[in-house]
Amino acid sequence: MKSYYDYLEESTNVVKSNANRNKIITILSYLLIWAFAMIVFWFFTSGSDAMGYSLMFLWFILPISTFIVSIVIGKNNFWGKGKWAFTLFFGVMYMLAEYGTFKMANNIAFNKLNAPDLGMIVAGAIISAIGMLVGSLWNKKRHNQKK
């Protein structure tokens, strides 16, 4: 027969594993959207599709997904204060989206090496930071209402 302490330990482990699973799903969902953007650029667009791709992915889909995933991370307080380091991760991924598409196509077409635009890191990090702030405030408001 299990004791109450065994039950508590088992239920705590289930909660921890669910939290870890949610963290992984959140980050993987963003990475899948990012990878989808790369695949669409390299396999399903032509030169005349550049403006549409840029507007759709670099101006709407990736920033919105960055914002939403950042809200989820902030709302659920994933990684505690370490969650703010993910703003840099999202900034780098946003820069890599632009570098891995248009800059890389230019590198290949003209047989030269262009440097990545580091300003894109700042843009992506700002979008993420705003999302984290919204999520953190949502989390704080939710916890204040419970008291």
N, C-alpha and C positions, 0 to 999 in steps of 0.2 A: 504494500500500500504506500502510495506517495504521500509525503508530508506536504504541508502548506508551503514550506520553503522550496521544495522541488517544483511545485506548481508555479510559484512566483518566478523562479529562475527560468523555467520553460517559457512562460508567457513573456518575460522580458526578452528572451532570445528571439522570439517570434516578432516582437515589435521592432527590435534592432534589425533583423533581417529584412523586414518590410521597408524600413527606412532606407537601408542600403540599396534595396532593389529600386526604390523610388528615385534615389539619387542617380543610379546607373541609367534608368529609363529616361530621366530628364536630360542628361547629357547626351545619351545616344540619340534621342529624338532630334536634338540640335545637329549633331554630327551627320545624321542621315539627311536632313534637309540641306546641309552644306554640301555633302557629297552629291546629292541629287542636282544641285545647282552646277557643280563642276561637270557632271555627266551630261547634262543638257547642253552646256556650252560646247563641249568638245565633240559630242556625237550628234546633236540634233539642231545645230544652228549653222547658218552660213554667214557670209560677210554682211549681207543685207539685214540680218536679224540682230545686229549688234545693239542698236538703240532699244529695241524691244526687250532684249535680254537684260540690258543694263537697267532699264526702268523696272522690269518685273522682279529681277533677283537682287540686284545691288541696291535698289532704292526702296523696294517694298518687302519682298519675302524674307531676305536675310535680316534686315533691321527689325522687322516685326517679330520674327522668330527669336531673335536675340532678346528683344524687349520682353516677350512673353516668358521665355525660359528664365530670364533673370527675375521676373516677378515670382515665378514658381519657386526658384531657389531662395529668394528673400522671404516669401510668405511661409515657407516650410522651415526656414532657418537652417538650411543644409550647410554643413561644415562650420557652423557658428560664425565667428568673426572672420574665419578664413574664406568665407563666401565672397568677400570683396576682392580676393585675388582672382576670382573668375572674371572680373571685369577686364583684366589684362588678357586673359585667355580669349574672351569674346572679341576683344580688340584685335588681337593677332589673327584670329580666324577671319574676321572681316577684311583685314588687309590681305590675307592669303587668298581670299575669294577673288579679289580684284587682281592680285598678282598672278594667281593661277589661271586666270582666264585671259583678259585683254593684254596684260603685260607679257605673259608667256607666249601668246599668239604673235605679238610684235617681236619678241626675242627670236622666235622660230622663223618668222617671215623675213626678217632682215639680218639674221645670223649675228646677233649681238646680244649683249646682256644688259638689261635695264635693271636698275636698283628698285626695290619695292618702295612704295610710297608710305613712309612711316606716319604720315598724317592720318592715314586710314585706321591705324591702330587707335589713335585718339578718338576718332569718330565712333568706332565700334565700342570702345571702352565707355564713352559718354552715354551711348544708348543703353548699354548694359548697366551702368551705374544708376541711371534714372529708373530702370526696371527694378534693380535691387532695392533702391530706396522706396519705391512704391510697395514692393512686396514686404519689405521690413516694416514699413508703417502699417500695412495691413495686418501683419503678424502682431505688432504691438497693440493695435486697436483691438484685435481679437482677444488677446490675453488680458487686456484691461477690462473688457466686457465680462470676462469670466469671473473676475474678482468681485 
